[in-house]
C-alpha cells in the first residue's frame, strides 16, 4: 500500500511540474491564458498585478472547500494533493520565455498540459482548479463534466480579450484544441495494435506458420457465409504494429486472394500485451 501511494505521488508531482512549467515557460510569457485556473491567474496577474501563484493559492483553497462540501471525502482527497502542489510549483519554477516563437511555444505548452491531465486522470487525481466545478454541475444539474469544463474554459479564454490582444485570444483557443487532441491520443492509446481477420481455405497452413515460425497467437472463429451457407474458420490475429507486415507476408505466401480485414486497435489486454509471454 505504501509503495502504491509513493508511486501515485510521483506521478502527481510529475504532472503538476509539467503544468507549472507549461504556464511559466511556454504559455504565460506569450500572454496565452488557455482556460482553467492557471489561465485565469495569468489574466488577473496582467490586469490587477497580483502574482499568479497567489491567485492560484486562493483559487485552489476555494476549490478544495467546494469539493469537500459538495462532492465528499473521496474527491476531496483526490484533489487536495494536486491542488496544494500546483501553486507551490507555479511559485518556484522560473518564469522564463524558453521558446521565442509564439506558435511553437503554444504547441509545446499545450501538449505538456495534455500529458499532465492524462497522467492525473490515470491516477484518479486532479490539479484542482476548474476540474472541480464541472463535477459539481454534474452532480446537481446533470450537466456532463466535459460541457461544464468547456463553458468555464470559454469564459476564461474570452476574458483574454480584456487584457491581451486578439492574437492571444485565438492562441488560447488553439491551445485548448491542441490539449484536447493530445489527451485524446493518449486516452485512445499511443501504442496501437493491429487486429487481422483472415478467411482462407489455407487457414491451417497460415495458422501453423504463425504459431510455429513467428510465434504469433491465433484465434479460430467459426463463421457461416450468408449466401453460400458454407462454414469456414476465420482467423483472428492481434499483433503489435511492427509485426503486422510479417503476418501479411505469411498470409500472402499461402493465399494471396483470401478475404482479409485489418483493424487498428487502441488497446489490448492479456497474454503477450499486458504481460510478457513467448506465445504471442
Protein Blocks (a to p, Z undefined) as FASTA:
>chain_A
ZZmmmmmmmmmmmmmmmmmmmmmmmmmmnopaeejjklmmmmmmmmnopafklmmmmmmm
mmmmmmmmmnojmlmmmmmmmmmmmmmmmmmpccddfblblklmmmmmmmmmmmmmmmmm
mnopaeejjllmmmmmmmmnopafklmmmmmmmmmmmmmmmmmcfklmmmmmmmmmmmmm
mmmmmmnopbbcdddddddfklmmmmmmmmmmnopacdddddddfklopacddddddddf
klmmmmmmmmmmmomkbccdddddfbdcdehilpccfkZZ
